[in-house]
Each structure stands twice: as C-alpha cells, then as structure tokens.
Amino acid sequence: MPRDTDPELPAQPSPDHQAAIPAGPNRSQRLARRLRIITARTRAIVWKLVKLSVEEFVKGFANKAGATTALVLGAVGVAFVLGIDPADAVRRVLGM
C-alpha cells in the first residue's frame, strides 16, 4: 500500500529543525522537581497531623482527666529542667 508522502521531503528532519525543538528537562531537573513535590506533600501531611494533635490536646482540657494530664506533663517538664526526680515532682503536684 503506497503512502501519500512527498518524495522531495527528507526522511529525517534537518539539524536546523531539530535545534528549534526545545529540549525537555534532563534527569537531574526531573529528580529535583520530584523531590520538591515529595517535600511539599510531606510538609502538608505533617502540618495536618500537628494541627489535629494540637486540637485533640486542647479538647482534653475540657475534662478533669485532660486537666490532670496537662498538670502532670507540666510537672514532668519543670522537673526535667530543674533536675528533680520526675516521679517525686508528680507526687508533690498531685498531693500524694
């Protein structure tokens, strides 16, 4: 089956024509783009997890258990900074 082609046209494009076609991104550019996308997605997921965990932590203060937990965590943090035994600090805060 013959094709409808012009026999005067060359089979391969000329070097001038090939130079006019912009080159696609090279391998390192593609890798850098993928890394930027992965970094942005990871950052978004971490931000969402932090936001949800903070909201849940704040909601915990609404009940007695949440308030007690916050008090104990604060006592442990202060004990750590002051170099006191955390168990002793918790006993003192809770009046035990």
Summary of the structure (lengths in Angstrom):
residues: 96
radius of gyration: 33.0
end to end distance: 97.9
largest distance: 99.9
contacts: 171
relative contact order: 0.05
helix: 73%
strand: 0%
